[in-house]
């Protein structure tokens, strides 16, 4: 194993050149192409923003295809975290798109890193989300109704700590 690692780490070896080419190519494709440091104040101007939004929508609308082709829970979670921080700096049309993404997540099966949608919902706030969530809270599917009602409850209680899965579980227990 040590010999193998030395070849890959040796600066002048063909192995290190192959790793460099592999890394360069990887960062040109999803999901790795979305890993770029962008200050939250500059997110609105970032060329990758539209691709991050499409990436998140893809995961919500076509989860099987997303899993087979571009699954990265870290990319999803990191993107949602960064978008949450960037909300105050984003134009209204992007914040509206984020609100629609939150609603897409509410309407589908729960997936890894979905708690970040609850955190994003708080950052988006009442005006945009409350009417959409109130409509979803009347859905025929009980799971969807509960998710929407939980987010409405979070909006009603901004003093509560950052949402975590344990908070969701405690809220669910309180529902009956």
Secondary structure by P-SEA (a helix, b strand, c coil): caaaaaaaaccccaaaaaaaaaaaaaaacccccccccccccccccccaaaaaaaaaaaaaccaaaaaaccccaaaaaaaaaaaaaacccccaaaaaaaaaaaaaaaaccccccaaaaaaaaaaacccccaaaaaaacccccaaaaaaaaaaaaaaaccccccccaaaaaaaaaaac
